[in-house]
Amino acid sequence: MSTTSAVIPQWDRFEELWTSDVAYPNPLHDARLRVTFTAPSGTSRTVDGFWDGETTWRVRFSPSVPGRWQWRTNCSDESNAGLHDRAGSFTCGDADGTTRFGQHGPVRLSANRRYLAHADGMPFFWMADTVWAGPLRSTAEEWLLYLDERVRQGFTAAQWVTTQFVGAPDGDVLGEFAYTGESRIAVNPNFFRRLDARIDAINHAGLLAVPVLLWAAEWSPPGVNAVNPGFALPEGEAIRLARYMIARWDAHHVAWILPGDGDYRGEKAEKWRRIGRALFAGEDAASHAPVILHPAGMQMPQEEFRDEEWLSVAGYQSGHGDDARTLRWMVTGPPATEWQQPPLRPFINLEPPYENHLAYQSKRPFDAHAVRRALYWSLLNAPTAGVTYGGHGVWGWDDGSSPPANHPSTGIPLPWREALRMHAAEQVAHVTGLFSAVDWWTLHPEPDLLAMQPGDADPARHVLLSRSAAGDLLVAYTPVEQTISLHIDRVDPDLRMVWFDPRAGSRQFAAQRVNLETRDYDPPGAGDWVLLGER
């Protein structure tokens, strides 16, 4: 945490606090503190301050350029001299480079709006983990263990929930709640201070923090959905709660999931359009931390949010089904087609099937192969931007004695420590290693390069192929041992073709059989394979 007495590195965090002259009964309702920061160039940005208990108020801000910055406060209660019309300055120095964020800056939309990138233009590969209940239910020591493992495994982001929700209805590890009330809520600063430490640890580990501001599930058991703030709270209170969390963490390295696991289609979309505009109005999606919707399974409300400039990423959830309909939805449905429609946005599967979670249809646990298939399909069914992994036992921070809270049909998971090291989780390192070694941000689907699509009859055999616009990079994935057949006149003959093993991360030369019209590549063994071509 930085203060006015020190030089603040570029993209780090400036923090200032003030003592209010008034102890407001409900600060979330009784006063609003705004702080305007003016850069050396004269441009300015105004952010919210936040109440942090008793009469303490704070502001956090991340300076984008070196030099002398000025700030001035504005309190809705202008008679409060402790908060209103206070002014000061600080110096922003050079970036410190201790993490990927210190080296390259915060994550935003890329210039072409197809993927996420750091402030300096460095592409950011989204390889996230769903650890929804982890920050709430973990101790400080457990959280560091979790982060160490996920960094070792190649993850770059962590998705988590910020308040009580269906997966943690009893609050945090101490039994405390983010807020109380419904028609006029009151926030609990002690609760959020513990989350401050969790989000600090995420960023210090070099991971992007991806908090869900308002879990919005409607499917929860009777009485339990009242703990999901995006569903239960009146719209104005939901905005106040989300605004408070944005004020606390906007100076961290984050991407916001605004609502989680809800239905945002049709008439229900208008509520979320209003909330999104209230929180992010006036800022283009490329200028603020990425904002994402996390819909319920197999829903993509693209049409409803097509004109919402504040929305950065087209997030979706392929979910936990394993029937042919679910598989077809991933490879030929909206995730594979909507990316071609304006406006341009990254497409990211935020919740593929969780490893060891019971599938909806077969009732069998998803094995590593099914999870890998979903990960690679999700990276190649639209212009490559990233994907999220989920582990049953990790997302609910479970002890292995029973199913996660309010999820009785998902199966009894491994204890979270064991679940951290399940096979597909360990193989995430190979996903990150493969894509980090190539210019993944240049890839976009080109199914017409395939001379034959074996998945037309059986979606479980569907081959997905992406290629760079220059033709110097090709990535294809087959979920089973089968020939990948390419049109001979559409592929650069100078590409060096190799087979990549997604289980072991190894490579071997890919021999080809050249026919009159095709180049055929036969996998070197059973299972799923990635065919990689580089010039």
ChimeraX attribute file (.defattr): number of C-alpha atoms within 10 A of each C-alpha:
attribute: neighborCount
match mode: 1-to-1
recipient: residues
	/A:1	10
	/A:2	15
	/A:3	14
	/A:4	13
	/A:5	8
	/A:6	12
	/A:7	17
	/A:8	25
	/A:9	22
	/A:10	25
	/A:11	28
	/A:12	24
	/A:13	20
	/A:14	23
	/A:15	15
	/A:16	15
	/A:17	16
	/A:18	15
	/A:19	16
	/A:20	17
	/A:21	13
	/A:22	16
	/A:23	13
	/A:24	14
	/A:25	10
	/A:26	13
	/A:27	20
	/A:28	19
	/A:29	13
	/A:30	11
	/A:31	18
	/A:32	16
	/A:33	20
	/A:34	21
	/A:35	24
	/A:36	17
	/A:37	23
	/A:38	18
	/A:39	19
	/A:40	15
	/A:41	10
	/A:42	9
	/A:43	8
	/A:44	13
	/A:45	11
	/A:46	15
	/A:47	18
	/A:48	23
	/A:49	26
	/A:50	25
	/A:51	27
	/A:52	19
	/A:53	13
	/A:54	14
	/A:55	15
	/A:56	16
	/A:57	19
	/A:58	19
	/A:59	24
	/A:60	24
	/A:61	26
	/A:62	21
	/A:63	24
	/A:64	16
	/A:65	18
	/A:66	18
	/A:67	17
	/A:68	16
	/A:69	19
	/A:70	16
	/A:71	18
	/A:72	17
	/A:73	20
	/A:74	20
	/A:75	20
	/A:76	13
	/A:77	14
	/A:78	12
	/A:79	12
	/A:80	16
	/A:81	14
	/A:82	17
	/A:83	30
	/A:84	20
	/A:85	16
	/A:86	14
	/A:87	14
	/A:88	12
	/A:89	13
	/A:90	18
	/A:91	20
	/A:92	25
	/A:93	18
	/A:94	15
	/A:95	19
	/A:96	15
	/A:97	14
	/A:98	11
	/A:99	14
	/A:100	19
	/A:101	24
	/A:102	18
	/A:103	17
	/A:104	21
	/A:105	23
	/A:106	25
	/A:107	25
	/A:108	27
	/A:109	27
	/A:110	20
	/A:111	11
	/A:112	11
	/A:113	17
	/A:114	23
	/A:115	27
	/A:116	27
	/A:117	23
	/A:118	18
	/A:119	19
	/A:120	12
	/A:121	15
	/A:122	15
	/A:123	21
	/A:124	23
	/A:125	21
	/A:126	23
	/A:127	24
	/A:128	26
	/A:129	25
	/A:130	24
	/A:131	22
	/A:132	24
	/A:133	26
	/A:134	27
	/A:135	27
	/A:136	31
	/A:137	20
	/A:138	17
	/A:139	16
	/A:140	13
	/A:141	8
	/A:142	14
	/A:143	18
	/A:144	16
	/A:145	12
	/A:146	18
	/A:147	20
	/A:148	13
	/A:149	16
	/A:150	24
	/A:151	16
	/A:152	11
	/A:153	20
	/A:154	20
	/A:155	25
	/A:156	23
	/A:157	25
	/A:158	27
	/A:159	28
	/A:160	23
	/A:161	24
	/A:162	25
	/A:163	29
	/A:164	24
	/A:165	25
	/A:166	25
	/A:167	22
	/A:168	24
	/A:169	18
	/A:170	17
	/A:171	20
	/A:172	23
	/A:173	17
	/A:174	12
	/A:175	13
	/A:176	17
	/A:177	21
	/A:178	20
	/A:179	18
	/A:180	12
	/A:181	10
	/A:182	15
	/A:183	13
	/A:184	14
	/A:185	19
	/A:186	19
	/A:187	21
	/A:188	16
	/A:189	17
	/A:190	14
	/A:191	21
	/A:192	21
	/A:193	13
	/A:194	16
	/A:195	20
	/A:196	16
	/A:197	13
	/A:198	21
	/A:199	24
	/A:200	16
	/A:201	17
	/A:202	27
	/A:203	20
	/A:204	17
	/A:205	19
	/A:206	19
	/A:207	27
	/A:208	27
	/A:209	24
	/A:210	27
	/A:211	25
	/A:212	24
	/A:213	25
	/A:214	27
	/A:215	27
	/A:216	29
	/A:217	23
	/A:218	19
	/A:219	13
	/A:220	17
	/A:221	11
	/A:222	8
	/A:223	7
	/A:224	16
	/A:225	20
	/A:226	21
	/A:227	24
	/A:228	25
	/A:229	27
	/A:230	28
	/A:231	20
	/A:232	20
	/A:233	21
	/A:234	14
	/A:235	17
	/A:236	12
	/A:237	21
	/A:238	21
	/A:239	19
	/A:240	20
	/A:241	23
	/A:242	20
	/A:243	20
	/A:244	18
	/A:245	16
	/A:246	21
	/A:247	19
	/A:248	22
	/A:249	20
	/A:250	20
	/A:251	21
	/A:252	24
	/A:253	26
	/A:254	27
	/A:255	25
	/A:256	22
	/A:257	23
	/A:258	24
	/A:259	27
	/A:260	24
	/A:261	23
	/A:262	22
	/A:263	23
	/A:264	24
	/A:265	17
	/A:266	10
	/A:267	9
	/A:268	12
	/A:269	15
	/A:270	14
	/A:271	11
	/A:272	20
	/A:273	17
	/A:274	14
	/A:275	19
	/A:276	21
	/A:277	15
	/A:278	14
	/A:279	16
	/A:280	17
	/A:281	14
	/A:282	10
	/A:283	12
	/A:284	14
	/A:285	21
	/A:286	20
	/A:287	13
	/A:288	19
	/A:289	21
	/A:290	21
	/A:291	24
	/A:292	24
	/A:293	27
	/A:294	27
	/A:295	25
	/A:296	21
	/A:297	18
	/A:298	18
	/A:299	21
	/A:300	24
	/A:301	19
	/A:302	19
	/A:303	13
	/A:304	17
	/A:305	20
	/A:306	15
	/A:307	12
	/A:308	16
	/A:309	17
	/A:310	24
	/A:311	24
	/A:312	30
	/A:313	25
	/A:314	25
	/A:315	25
	/A:316	26
	/A:317	23
	/A:318	23
	/A:319	21
	/A:320	22
	/A:321	20
	/A:322	19
	/A:323	14
	/A:324	11
	/A:325	11
	/A:326	18
	/A:327	21
	/A:328	18
	/A:329	16
	/A:330	23
	/A:331	23
	/A:332	15
	/A:333	16
	/A:334	19
	/A:335	25
	/A:336	21
	/A:337	14
	/A:338	18
	/A:339	20
	/A:340	12
	/A:341	11
	/A:342	11
	/A:343	16
	/A:344	17
	/A:345	26
	/A:346	21
	/A:347	26
	/A:348	27
	/A:349	25
	/A:350	29
	/A:351	27
	/A:352	26
	/A:353	29
	/A:354	28
	/A:355	28
	/A:356	25
	/A:357	23
	/A:358	23
	/A:359	21
	/A:360	15
	/A:361	11
	/A:362	11
	/A:363	14
	/A:364	14
	/A:365	20
	/A:366	21
	/A:367	17
	/A:368	19
	/A:369	18
	/A:370	20
	/A:371	22
	/A:372	25
	/A:373	23
	/A:374	25
	/A:375	23
	/A:376	22
	/A:377	25
	/A:378	27
	/A:379	27
	/A:380	25
	/A:381	27
	/A:382	28
	/A:383	27
	/A:384	26
	/A:385	28
	/A:386	28
	/A:387	24
	/A:388	27
	/A:389	26
	/A:390	25
	/A:391	27
	/A:392	31
	/A:393	28
	/A:394	28
	/A:395	23
	/A:396	24
	/A:397	27
	/A:398	23
	/A:399	18
	/A:400	18
	/A:401	10
	/A:402	16
	/A:403	20
	/A:404	24
	/A:405	15
	/A:406	14
	/A:407	15
	/A:408	10
	/A:409	13
	/A:410	21
	/A:411	20
	/A:412	20
	/A:413	26
	/A:414	22
	/A:415	18
	/A:416	20
	/A:417	18
	/A:418	13
	/A:419	22
	/A:420	22
	/A:421	16
	/A:422	17
	/A:423	16
	/A:424	25
	/A:425	24
	/A:426	19
	/A:427	20
	/A:428	26
	/A:429	21
	/A:430	21
	/A:431	22
	/A:432	18
	/A:433	14
	/A:434	18
	/A:435	16
	/A:436	14
	/A:437	8
	/A:438	15
	/A:439	13
	/A:440	24
	/A:441	21
	/A:442	20
	/A:443	24
	/A:444	23
	/A:445	22
	/A:446	19
	/A:447	17
	/A:448	13
	/A:449	19
	/A:450	22
	/A:451	16
	/A:452	16
	/A:453	19
	/A:454	18
	/A:455	16
	/A:456	13
	/A:457	9
	/A:458	12
	/A:459	21
	/A:460	20
	/A:461	20
	/A:462	22
	/A:463	26
	/A:464	28
	/A:465	27
	/A:466	27
	/A:467	24
	/A:468	18
	/A:469	12
	/A:470	9
	/A:471	17
	/A:472	17
	/A:473	22
	/A:474	27
	/A:475	25
	/A:476	23
	/A:477	25
	/A:478	25
	/A:479	24
	/A:480	18
	/A:481	15
	/A:482	19
	/A:483	16
	/A:484	24
	/A:485	22
	/A:486	20
	/A:487	17
	/A:488	18
	/A:489	12
	/A:490	13
	/A:491	18
	/A:492	16
	/A:493	12
	/A:494	10
	/A:495	15
	/A:496	15
	/A:497	21
	/A:498	20
	/A:499	24
	/A:500	24
	/A:501	20
	/A:502	24
	/A:503	20
	/A:504	11
	/A:505	15
	/A:506	12
	/A:507	14
	/A:508	11
	/A:509	13
	/A:510	19
	/A:511	15
	/A:512	14
	/A:513	11
	/A:514	13
	/A:515	11
	/A:516	8
	/A:517	13
	/A:518	21
	/A:519	21
	/A:520	20
	/A:521	20
	/A:522	16
	/A:523	23
	/A:524	16
	/A:525	11
	/A:526	10
	/A:527	15
	/A:528	21
	/A:529	23
	/A:530	22
	/A:531	22
	/A:532	24
	/A:533	22
	/A:534	15
	/A:535	12
